[in-house]
Amino acid sequence: MRITVFGAAGQVGSRAVAEALERGHQVTAVLRSPARAHEVPAGAEVRIGDAASIEDVIDLSVGQDLVISATRPTPGQEDELVATTKVLLAGLARTRVRLLVVGGAATLTVPGTAGVTVMDEPDFPAELRGIARACADQLEVCRADASAQWTYLSPPALLEPGTRTGLFRLGTDDLLVDADGASVLSMEDLAVALLDEAERPRHHRVRFTAAY
């Protein structure tokens, strides 16, 4: 496959690039600044572009099979996430290329709470409310779109660097927890979930999640 990754130097984006390259795909790694090119795994074609620019989205998606968006706004600029997602959806509706969005866990429903979401839990960290609200709005923007071919991946409650096991569970709108009540996945295995969906699409215009 020919895959474009926006946010390719980020923690999730760089792992998605590495996983795609390991599987033999051709990867275009998109960065906003050439200063971060050294953070992209070797073997990818590095391009400079901005997911918030519809011209860049169209230019970097034409002829591709899939676009992965793993962008994250800087603290205090969380609203950029929604604006960027709207641009990606509009641009990819025009090029007819699939979009796989790495989103947030904020709107996943906590098991045993009668529908309470992660961000509405009493102990949800105040410092994360900005990005949580932005991710919630991002998901709603996707759900309201009927033109682009999008899929939204919510990580678990805890996503950290770790090891690639390839062993995890998939879900839809409920937070996945293990026997101890933990909701965890390594960034490496999130990349596996991304590329599994890229190669064998199972979720069309819906959200899914993954965790151990």
Order of alpha helices (4+ residues) and beta strands (2+ residues): beta-alpha-beta-beta-alpha-beta-alpha-beta-alpha-beta-beta-beta-beta-alpha-beta
